[in-house]
C-alpha cells in the first residue's frame, strides 16, 4: 500500500467520483426537461458510498444508475422536476467541494508527516 492508497483517501476519491457522476446525471436531466418520455436518472449516493466504507466487493463496480419513479409525470411522460434538479445540483456541488477540502487536508497531513513535521 502506498501513502496515497489509504482507506480515507480511497473513500474520498470514491465520493468525488460519485459526485462527479451525479453532476453529469443532473445535467442530463436538466438538458432533457422538454424531451417527451424522458425519465429522471440518478444514483443512490449514500448506498454507493456505504459500499466503499464497508469494503463491499461491489464497490469496484460502476454505480447503478436508476430512473427516479416517485416524481410526478407530465402528460408527455417526462418526469424531470427542474426545482428538484437545481437543488440537487447545488447540494452536489457542496458535497464535491467538501470532498476536495478533506482530500486536500489529508494530502497536507501526509506531506507534513513526510517532511518530519517541519513546515518548510
C-alpha positions as a printed Julia matrix, in Angstrom:
120×3 Matrix{Float64}:
   0.0    0.0     0.0
   1.39   3.38   -0.96
   0.98   6.59    1.02
  -1.75   7.72   -1.35
  -3.74   4.49   -1.1
  -5.09   4.82    2.41
  -8.67   3.87    3.24
  -9.54   7.55    3.82
  -8.08   8.71    0.52
  -9.76   5.83   -1.33
 -13.12   6.69    0.23
 -12.75  10.39   -0.53
 -11.75   9.54   -4.09
 -14.84   7.34   -4.45
 -17.02  10.15   -3.06
 -15.62  12.59   -5.62
 -16.2   10.07   -8.42
 -19.8    9.61   -7.27
 -20.49  13.34   -7.05
 -18.97  13.82  -10.5
 -21.24  11.11  -11.94
 -24.26  12.55  -10.15
 -23.47  16.02  -11.52
 -23.4   14.58  -15.03
 -26.76  12.87  -14.48
 -28.34  16.04  -13.09
 -27.04  17.99  -16.1
 -28.51  15.38  -18.45
 -31.83  15.54  -16.6
 -31.95  19.33  -16.93
 -30.99  19.13  -20.6
 -33.9   16.74  -21.19
 -36.54  18.77  -19.34
 -38.58  19.1   -22.55
 -37.9   15.66  -24.01
 -41.16  13.69  -24.18
 -40.96  10.38  -22.31
 -37.64  11.16  -20.64
 -37.31   9.76  -17.11
 -35.13  11.38  -14.45
 -31.99   9.34  -13.72
 -29.93   9.32  -10.53
 -27.73   7.19   -8.28
 -28.22   6.3    -4.64
 -25.2    8.27   -3.41
 -25.39   7.07    0.2
 -25.74   3.43   -0.74
 -22.86   3.6    -3.22
 -20.59   5.37   -0.73
 -21.58   2.91    2.01
 -20.33   0.07   -0.2
 -16.88   1.7    -0.18
 -16.93   2.22    3.57
 -17.84  -1.38    4.33
 -15.41  -2.86    1.83
 -18.23  -4.37   -0.21
 -16.81  -6.09   -3.3
 -19.49  -4.44   -5.46
 -17.89  -1.04   -4.66
 -15.48  -1.73   -7.53
 -18.37  -1.99   -9.98
 -19.82   1.08  -11.68
 -22.62   2.7    -9.65
 -26.16   1.65  -10.5
 -27.88   4.41  -12.47
 -31.62   4.16  -11.95
 -34.69   6.05  -13.03
 -36.48   8.03  -10.34
 -40.03   6.72  -10.34
 -41.51   8.72   -7.46
 -41.65  12.0    -9.39
 -44.82  13.43  -10.87
 -45.08  12.67  -14.54
 -46.35  15.23  -17.06
 -48.81  14.29  -19.82
 -45.9   13.86  -22.27
 -44.37  11.16  -19.99
 -41.46  13.32  -18.81
 -40.9   13.41  -15.03
 -38.0   15.9   -14.74
 -38.62  18.4   -11.94
 -36.37  21.39  -12.55
 -36.65  22.57   -8.93
 -35.51  19.16   -7.65
 -32.64  19.05  -10.13
 -31.48  22.59   -9.29
 -31.49  21.81   -5.57
 -29.7   18.52   -6.16
 -27.08  20.28   -8.29
 -26.36  22.84   -5.55
 -26.21  20.12   -2.88
 -23.94  18.0    -5.06
 -21.57  20.93   -5.65
 -21.27  21.43   -1.89
 -20.52  17.73   -1.41
 -17.83  17.88   -4.06
 -16.24  20.98   -2.52
 -16.26  19.35    0.92
 -14.66  16.2    -0.5
 -11.93  18.2    -2.21
 -11.25  20.14    1.01
 -10.98  16.92    3.02
  -8.7   15.35    0.42
  -6.51  18.46    0.39
  -6.27  18.32    4.2
  -5.28  14.66    4.09
  -2.56  15.32    1.5
  -1.26  18.24    3.57
  -1.15  15.94    6.6
   0.81  13.34    4.63
   3.19  16.0     3.35
   3.79  17.19    6.9
   4.49  13.62    8.04
   6.92  13.07    5.16
   8.8   16.26    5.89
   9.21  15.21    9.53
   6.86  17.79   10.94
   8.72  20.84    9.7
   6.63  23.43    7.9
   9.36  24.44    5.45
